[in-house]
Amino acid sequence: MTAFKLVAVVLTVAVVSTSAVVAVAVWDFNKTVDDNAIDITDGDAVASVPQLESYENGFNVLLVGIDNDATQSAAYGEREGTLNDVNILVHVSADHTNAVVVSIPRDLIVPHPECTDATSEAEFSAMAARPVNEAMSRGGLPCVVKTVSELTGLTIPYAGLISFDGVVQMSDAVGGVPICLNAAINDPAAGLDLPAGTSIVAGDTALAFLRSRKGVGDRSDLARISSQQIYMASLMRTVQGNGTLTSIPTLINLANAAATNIKLSTSLADTDTMVSMALALQDIDLDRLLFVQYPGTTEDFDFPGKVVPREKVAAEMFTKLDNDEPFILPGTTPTPEPTPNAQVPVETSTPTSTPTPSETAAPAPQPTVQALDGLTGQTAQDDSCAQASAG
């Protein structure tokens, strides 16, 4: 693989795993991941992409962090089944000027479709209202994709999977990420003890920060997601600003860690596809990379301790994503829309007259970008501090 391909592939998507973020990278990609690729399409072929060219349209990728994977260290505890505890849906607009990363709470109460486990051939009936993180135990990654696709109404042709151990290695590979705390966090359950202010976290500490639930905010799943988004935004700023994409040793570390710790769908486990996505993402401004929480409430007495969807807000958001309509968070100001593939005027030697004010064309009006009330999140440009628990 050429150096150009390697640079284009690195950091294609920021991924959160049960509690962490990872950069998807590739080194000798086809040799490493093909054997572990997972078919999420029921055998339906996904359109191929041209080599070394930007992805032509928009696309959706589901990134799943799992608990209790077979390769997971015993230090993280054991459960009877494997759960999809982190579910991150990434939508990139067709003109490649905007991207939205939607964090779906693991405790979100959703309908589950019928699923069949491709390995055991076990069949699972549809369910009306169960936490989304049960999907993994009902048919693996294909069932998670199917569940999220039916929940959001979006077609999801690409997906990836990572476990706790993978998160630790990927965090080490990026050399640590600065995170800010508004107060100290001491959460023995997550193995986390951090002072107020800014700390550089990596490896087990990064994982502990992103797993911590009792140490942040109101100790809910939604509070933890806020911390994860702060970490993701900081990761994106760090990689963009610290020379990661021009450091061959760092790229190799990222690529080796990713190739050995991430399982991809067969549709995504392809060098040309990854390069194509990277080329589409490389010019998106950080203030146009939006991290949002799936809108939900923890105050439904029928589901104590769980998150119930705020269906009207969710439907409005996913309709906009499906129609490729950008939106912003409440209380924020939209930045001017970039012009993709703008043509630069060519100067000629032919004398021309100076246009009068009446002859000068007025700039085209910018479309109004709507703020969606009820959404919470931040852009990758925002430098926010995690809200530590009050007690």
C-alpha positions as CSV (number, residue, x, y, z in Angstrom):
1,M,0.0,0.0,0.0
2,T,1.4,3.4,-0.9
3,A,2.0,6.1,1.7
4,F,-0.7,8.2,0.1
5,K,-3.3,5.5,0.6
6,L,-2.2,5.1,4.2
7,V,-2.5,8.8,5.0
8,A,-5.9,8.9,3.3
9,V,-7.3,6.0,5.3
10,V,-6.2,7.1,8.8
11,L,-8.8,8.6,11.0
12,T,-11.6,7.8,8.5
13,V,-14.2,7.9,11.4
14,A,-14.0,8.6,15.1
15,V,-15.3,5.5,16.9
16,V,-16.5,5.1,20.4
17,S,-16.4,1.7,22.0
18,T,-18.3,0.9,25.2
19,S,-16.6,3.8,26.5
20,A,-14.0,5.0,24.1
21,V,-12.9,6.5,20.9
22,V,-10.8,5.0,18.2
23,A,-9.4,6.1,14.9
24,V,-10.1,3.7,12.0
25,A,-6.8,3.1,10.2
26,V,-5.3,0.6,7.9
27,W,-1.9,-0.9,7.2
28,D,-1.8,-3.7,4.6
29,F,-5.5,-3.7,5.2
30,N,-6.7,-6.5,2.9
31,K,-4.3,-9.0,4.4
32,T,-5.3,-8.3,8.0
33,V,-9.1,-7.9,8.2
34,D,-10.7,-9.9,5.4
35,D,-10.9,-13.1,7.5
36,N,-12.8,-11.3,10.3
37,A,-15.2,-9.3,8.2
38,I,-18.9,-9.6,9.1
39,D,-21.7,-9.7,6.5
40,I,-24.5,-7.3,7.5
41,T,-26.3,-7.2,4.2
42,D,-27.9,-10.7,4.0
43,G,-25.7,-11.3,0.9
44,D,-26.8,-8.1,-0.9
45,A,-23.9,-6.5,-2.7
46,V,-22.9,-3.0,-1.8
47,A,-21.9,-0.8,-4.8
48,S,-18.1,-0.6,-5.3
49,V,-16.3,2.7,-5.1
50,P,-13.6,4.0,-7.5
51,Q,-9.9,3.7,-6.5
52,L,-8.4,6.8,-4.9
53,E,-11.4,9.0,-5.5
54,S,-13.7,10.6,-3.0
55,Y,-17.0,8.8,-2.2
56,E,-19.5,10.2,-4.6
57,N,-22.5,10.5,-2.3
58,G,-23.4,10.6,1.3
59,F,-23.1,7.5,3.5
60,N,-24.0,6.1,6.9
61,V,-21.7,4.0,9.1
62,L,-22.7,2.3,12.4
63,L,-19.8,1.9,14.9
64,V,-20.5,-0.5,17.8
65,G,-18.6,-0.9,21.0
66,I,-19.2,-4.3,22.7
67,D,-19.0,-5.5,26.3
68,N,-17.8,-9.0,27.2
69,D,-16.2,-9.8,23.9
70,A,-14.4,-13.2,23.8
71,T,-11.1,-11.4,23.7
72,Q,-11.9,-9.0,26.5
73,S,-9.6,-8.9,29.5
74,A,-11.1,-10.3,32.7
75,A,-10.3,-7.0,34.4
76,Y,-13.4,-5.5,32.9
77,G,-15.7,-8.1,34.5
78,E,-17.9,-10.8,33.0
79,R,-21.5,-10.9,31.8
80,E,-23.7,-13.7,30.6
81,G,-24.0,-12.2,27.1
82,T,-22.3,-9.8,24.8
83,L,-24.0,-6.3,24.7
84,N,-23.7,-3.5,22.2
85,D,-23.1,-0.9,24.9
86,V,-22.0,1.9,22.6
87,N,-23.8,2.6,19.3
88,I,-22.5,5.5,17.1
89,L,-24.2,6.4,13.9
90,V,-22.1,8.5,11.5
91,H,-23.8,10.4,8.7
92,V,-21.8,12.2,6.0
93,S,-23.7,14.6,3.7
94,A,-23.7,14.0,0.0
95,D,-21.8,17.2,-0.7
96,H,-19.2,16.3,2.0
97,T,-19.5,19.6,3.8
98,N,-21.2,18.3,7.0
99,A,-21.2,15.2,9.2
100,V,-23.4,14.2,12.2
101,V,-22.3,11.6,14.8
102,V,-25.4,10.3,16.7
103,S,-24.7,8.6,20.0
104,I,-27.5,6.1,20.8
105,P,-27.8,5.4,24.6
106,R,-27.3,1.7,25.4
107,D,-30.4,1.9,27.7
108,L,-32.6,3.4,25.0
109,I,-35.9,1.5,24.9
110,V,-36.7,0.6,21.3
111,P,-38.6,-2.0,19.3
112,H,-36.4,-4.9,18.1
113,P,-37.0,-6.7,14.8
114,E,-36.8,-10.4,14.0
115,C,-33.1,-11.5,13.8
116,T,-31.3,-14.7,12.9
117,D,-27.8,-15.5,14.2
118,A,-25.6,-16.2,11.2
119,T,-23.4,-18.5,13.2
120,S,-25.8,-20.6,15.3
121,E,-28.8,-20.1,13.0
122,A,-30.9,-19.3,16.1
123,E,-34.0,-17.2,15.4
124,F,-35.2,-14.4,17.6
125,S,-38.7,-13.0,17.5
126,A,-39.5,-9.3,17.4
127,M,-39.8,-7.4,20.7
128,A,-41.8,-4.2,21.4
129,A,-39.8,-2.4,24.0
130,R,-36.3,-3.5,25.2
131,P,-32.9,-1.7,25.7
132,V,-31.1,-1.3,22.4
133,N,-28.0,-3.0,23.8
134,E,-29.7,-6.4,23.7
135,A,-29.5,-6.4,19.9
136,M,-26.0,-7.9,19.9
137,S,-27.1,-11.0,21.8
138,R,-29.9,-11.6,19.3
139,G,-27.8,-12.0,16.1
140,G,-24.5,-10.2,16.4
141,L,-23.6,-7.1,14.4
142,P,-26.1,-7.7,11.6
143,C,-28.9,-7.6,14.2
144,V,-27.6,-4.4,15.7
145,V,-27.5,-2.8,12.3
146,K,-31.0,-3.9,11.5
147,T,-32.3,-2.6,14.8
148,V,-30.7,0.8,14.4
149,S,-31.7,1.1,10.8
150,E,-35.4,0.4,11.6
151,L,-35.2,2.8,14.6
152,T,-33.8,5.7,12.5
153,G,-35.3,5.0,9.1
154,L,-31.8,5.2,7.6
155,T,-30.1,2.7,5.3
156,I,-26.9,1.6,7.0
157,P,-24.6,-0.3,4.5
158,Y,-21.4,-0.1,6.7
159,A,-20.5,-1.1,10.2
160,G,-17.6,-1.8,12.6
161,L,-17.1,-3.5,15.9
162,I,-14.5,-3.0,18.7
163,S,-14.1,-4.3,22.3
164,F,-12.6,-2.9,25.5
165,D,-9.1,-4.2,24.8
166,G,-9.1,-2.7,21.4
167,V,-10.0,0.7,22.9
168,V,-7.0,0.6,25.2
169,Q,-4.6,-0.1,22.4
170,M,-6.1,2.5,20.1
171,S,-6.0,5.2,22.8
172,D,-2.3,4.4,23.4
173,A,-1.7,4.6,19.7
174,V,-2.8,8.2,19.4
175,G,-0.6,9.2,22.3
176,G,-3.3,10.5,24.7
177,V,-6.1,13.0,24.5
178,P,-6.6,16.1,26.7
179,I,-9.9,16.2,28.5
180,C,-11.2,18.9,30.9
181,L,-13.2,18.3,34.1
182,N,-15.2,20.9,35.9
183,A,-14.5,19.1,39.1
184,A,-12.4,16.0,40.2
185,I,-13.8,12.6,39.4
186,N,-13.3,9.6,41.8
187,D,-15.2,6.7,40.5
188,P,-13.9,3.4,41.9
189,A,-16.4,1.4,39.9
190,A,-14.8,2.6,36.7
191,G,-11.2,2.7,38.2
192,L,-11.0,6.4,37.6
193,D,-9.4,9.1,39.8
194,L,-8.8,12.4,37.9
195,P,-8.3,16.0,39.2
196,A,-10.3,19.0,38.2
197,G,-8.9,20.8,35.1
198,T,-7.2,19.3,32.1
199,S,-5.5,15.9,32.0
200,I,-4.0,13.9,29.2
201,V,-5.7,10.5,29.2
202,A,-4.7,7.3,27.2
203,G,-5.1,3.6,27.5
204,D,-6.9,2.3,30.6
205,T,-7.4,5.8,31.9
206,A,-9.1,6.9,28.7
207,L,-11.3,3.8,28.9
208,A,-12.1,4.4,32.5
209,F,-13.1,8.0,31.7
210,L,-15.4,6.9,28.9
211,R,-16.9,4.1,31.0
212,S,-17.5,6.2,34.1
213,R,-21.2,6.6,34.9
214,K,-21.2,7.2,38.6
215,G,-18.6,10.0,38.4
216,V,-20.3,12.2,35.8
217,G,-23.3,14.5,35.8
218,D,-26.5,12.9,37.0
219,R,-24.9,9.5,36.8
220,S,-27.2,8.5,33.9
221,D,-26.3,7.0,30.5
222,L,-26.9,10.4,28.9
223,A,-24.3,12.0,31.2
224,R,-21.8,9.4,30.2
225,I,-22.5,10.0,26.5
226,S,-21.8,13.7,27.0
227,S,-18.3,12.8,28.4
228,Q,-17.8,10.5,25.4
229,Q,-18.6,13.3,23.0
230,I,-16.2,15.7,24.7
231,Y,-13.5,13.1,24.3
232,M,-14.3,12.5,20.6
233,A,-14.2,16.2,19.9
234,S,-10.9,16.6,21.7
235,L,-9.5,13.6,19.8
236,M,-10.5,15.1,16.4
237,R,-8.8,18.5,17.4
238,T,-5.7,16.7,18.7
239,V,-5.2,14.6,15.6
240,Q,-5.8,17.5,13.3
241,G,-3.4,19.7,15.3
242,N,-0.5,17.4,16.4
243,G,0.8,16.2,13.1
244,T,-0.7,12.7,13.4
245,L,-1.5,12.5,9.7
246,T,2.0,13.4,8.7
247,S,3.9,11.2,11.2
248,I,4.6,7.8,9.6
249,P,5.5,6.1,13.0
250,T,2.2,7.3,14.5
251,L,0.3,6.2,11.4
252,I,1.8,2.7,11.6
253,N,0.9,2.5,15.3
254,L,-2.7,3.5,14.6
255,A,-3.0,1.2,11.6
256,N,-1.6,-1.9,13.5
257,A,-3.8,-1.3,16.5
258,A,-6.9,-0.8,14.3
259,A,-6.3,-3.8,12.0
260,T,-5.9,-6.2,14.9
261,N,-8.7,-4.8,17.1
262,I,-11.6,-3.8,14.8
263,K,-13.9,-6.1,13.0
264,L,-15.6,-4.5,10.0
265,S,-18.6,-5.4,7.8
266,T,-17.7,-7.0,4.5
267,S,-18.9,-3.9,2.8
268,L,-16.4,-1.7,4.7
269,A,-13.4,-4.2,4.8
270,D,-12.0,-2.9,1.6
271,T,-9.1,-0.5,1.1
272,D,-10.7,1.5,-1.7
273,T,-13.9,2.0,0.2
274,M,-11.9,3.3,3.3
275,V,-9.8,5.6,1.2
276,S,-12.9,6.9,-0.6
277,M,-14.5,7.7,2.7
278,A,-11.4,9.4,4.0
279,L,-11.1,11.6,1.0
280,A,-14.8,12.6,1.5
281,L,-14.2,13.4,5.2
282,Q,-10.8,15.2,5.0
283,D,-12.2,18.6,4.2
284,I,-15.1,18.8,6.7
285,D,-14.5,21.7,9.1
286,L,-14.5,20.8,12.8
287,D,-17.4,23.2,13.3
288,R,-19.4,21.2,10.8
289,L,-18.8,17.9,12.5
290,L,-21.7,17.7,15.0
291,F,-21.9,15.2,17.9
292,V,-25.5,14.8,19.1
293,Q,-27.3,12.5,21.6
294,Y,-30.3,10.5,20.4
295,P,-33.1,12.6,22.0
296,G,-34.5,10.8,25.0
297,T,-35.7,11.2,28.6
298,T,-34.9,9.3,31.8
299,E,-38.1,10.5,33.5
300,D,-40.5,7.9,32.2
301,F,-41.9,6.0,35.2
302,D,-42.8,3.0,33.1
303,F,-39.1,2.4,32.4
304,P,-37.1,3.4,35.6
305,G,-33.4,3.8,35.0
306,K,-33.8,3.6,31.2
307,V,-33.9,6.1,28.4
308,V,-37.2,6.5,26.5
309,P,-37.1,8.2,23.0
310,R,-38.4,11.6,22.5
311,E,-40.0,10.5,19.3
312,K,-41.0,13.9,17.7
313,V,-37.5,15.3,18.0
314,A,-35.9,12.1,16.9
315,A,-38.2,11.9,13.8
316,E,-37.4,15.4,12.9
317,M,-33.6,14.8,13.2
318,F,-33.6,11.6,11.2
319,T,-35.8,13.1,8.5
320,K,-33.2,15.9,8.0
321,L,-30.4,13.4,7.9
322,D,-32.3,11.3,5.3
323,N,-32.9,14.4,3.2
324,D,-29.3,15.7,3.7
325,E,-30.5,18.9,5.4
326,P,-28.0,20.4,7.8
327,F,-29.1,21.5,11.2
328,I,-27.6,23.1,14.3
329,L,-28.0,22.8,18.1
330,P,-30.3,25.2,20.0
331,G,-28.6,28.4,21.0
332,T,-25.8,28.2,18.3
333,T,-25.2,30.3,15.2
334,P,-24.8,28.6,11.9
335,T,-21.5,29.1,10.1
336,P,-21.6,30.1,6.4
337,E,-22.1,27.1,4.1
338,P,-19.0,26.2,2.2
339,T,-19.3,25.8,-1.6
340,P,-18.2,22.3,-2.6
341,N,-16.1,22.1,-5.7
342,A,-16.2,25.8,-6.3
343,Q,-14.8,26.9,-9.6
344,V,-12.0,29.5,-9.5
345,P,-12.4,32.3,-12.1
346,V,-9.7,32.3,-14.8
347,E,-8.1,35.7,-15.6
348,T,-7.8,36.6,-19.3
349,S,-5.9,39.3,-21.1
350,T,-9.1,40.5,-22.8
351,P,-10.0,44.0,-21.6
352,T,-13.3,44.2,-19.8
353,S,-15.3,47.2,-18.6
354,T,-15.9,47.6,-14.9
355,P,-19.4,46.6,-14.0
356,T,-21.7,49.2,-12.5
357,P,-23.3,48.5,-9.1
358,S,-26.6,47.6,-10.9
359,E,-24.7,45.1,-13.1
360,T,-23.0,43.3,-10.2
361,A,-24.7,40.1,-9.3
362,A,-25.9,39.9,-5.7
363,P,-24.5,36.9,-3.8
364,A,-26.9,33.9,-3.7
365,P,-28.8,33.9,-0.4
366,Q,-27.7,31.2,2.0
367,P,-30.4,28.6,3.0
368,T,-31.6,28.9,6.5
369,V,-30.1,26.2,8.8
370,Q,-32.7,25.2,11.4
371,A,-31.9,24.7,15.1
372,L,-33.6,21.5,16.4
373,D,-35.0,22.1,19.8
374,G,-34.5,19.3,22.2
375,L,-31.1,18.2,20.9
376,T,-28.0,18.2,23.0
377,G,-24.4,17.8,21.9
378,Q,-21.5,19.9,20.5
379,T,-19.3,20.4,17.4
380,A,-15.8,19.0,17.1
381,Q,-14.6,22.6,17.4
382,D,-16.1,23.1,20.8
383,D,-13.7,22.8,23.8
384,S,-16.0,21.8,26.6
385,C,-15.4,20.4,30.1
386,A,-17.0,17.2,31.4
387,Q,-19.5,17.8,34.2
388,A,-18.3,15.7,37.2
389,S,-20.9,14.3,39.5
390,A,-22.0,16.5,42.4
391,G,-21.7,13.7,44.9
